[in-house]
Amino acid sequence: MNKGDLIDAVAASTGSSKADAGRAVDAVTSAIAGELGGGGSVSLVGFGTFSVSHRAARQGRNPATGESIWINASNVPKFKAGKALKAACN
């Protein structure tokens, strides 16, 4: 499922137009991204938790040349599935 398919599913589920569903999906993703950008986390009970994890700077290796490279520290998004989501997958 891609974003267009998700918008179609939300529109069908709520009985709203595709334009309204698209705005709703965009609002949810923007709200999650904004919270994570500020270093916070978003918990959706039963679905999962979005959070930010810090990845330390480290030495890496270019697989094509074998040359050592320096990989800078960064913050990366992380998702931990909730109990209900895990159960739906199994």
HUQUIMO-V914862 format. One record per residue. RES is the residue in one small letter. PSI is psi in whole degrees, 0 to 359 (none if undefined). OMEGA is omega in whole degrees, 0 to 359 (NA if undefined). D_CENTER is the distance of its C-alpha to the mean C-alpha in Angstrom with 1 decimal. Layout:
BEGIN
RES_PSI_OMEGA_D_CENTER + RES_PSI_OMEGA_D_CENTER
END
This chain:
BEGIN
m_130_175_14.5 + n_185_184_13.3 + k_320_178_12.7 + g_318_177_16.5 + d_321_178_16.9 + l_317_178_14.4 + i_316_178_16.4 + d_317_181_19.6 + a_319_179_18.7 + v_318_179_18.0 + a_317_180_21.2 + a_321_182_23.1 + s_323_184_22.0 + t_348_182_22.8 + g_18_179_25.8 + s_175_179_24.6 + s_163_178_24.8 + k_325_180_22.1 + a_316_178_22.2 + d_318_179_21.5 + a_321_178_18.7 + g_318_178_17.2 + r_323_179_17.6 + a_315_179_16.1 + v_317_178_12.8 + d_321_180_12.8 + a_319_180_13.7 + v_313_181_11.0 + t_323_178_8.2 + s_319_179_10.6 + a_318_178_11.3 + i_314_180_8.0 + a_321_179_8.0 + g_317_179_11.6 + e_317_179_11.6 + l_324_178_9.5 + g_330_177_11.8 + g_3_178_14.6 + g_5_181_13.9 + g_193_178_13.3 + s_159_179_11.1 + v_121_180_10.3 + s_123_175_12.0 + l_104_187_12.4 + v_128_180_15.6 + g_336_180_15.8 + f_304_179_12.3 + g_184_182_10.5 + t_127_173_9.5 + f_134_179_6.7 + s_175_179_8.9 + v_134_178_10.2 + s_140_179_12.5 + h_130_177_15.4 + r_119_184_16.6 + a_158_175_20.4 + a_148_183_22.4 + r_165_174_24.1 + q_135_176_26.6 + g_182_180_25.4 + r_131_175_27.4 + n_117_185_27.4 + p_335_181_27.9 + a_320_185_30.0 + t_343_183_32.5 + g_1_182_32.2 + e_139_177_32.1 + s_139_178_30.5 + i_157_179_27.9 + w_127_178_26.3 + i_119_182_22.5 + n_157_175_21.7 + a_150_179_19.7 + s_162_173_16.1 + n_134_182_13.2 + v_145_177_10.0 + p_148_181_6.6 + k_146_178_7.1 + f_132_176_6.6 + k_119_182_10.1 + a_143_178_11.2 + g_171_184_13.9 + k_315_182_17.5 + a_323_178_17.7 + l_319_177_14.7 + k_318_180_16.4 + a_323_180_19.7 + a_333_181_18.7 + c_340_184_17.8 + n_none_NA_21.2
END
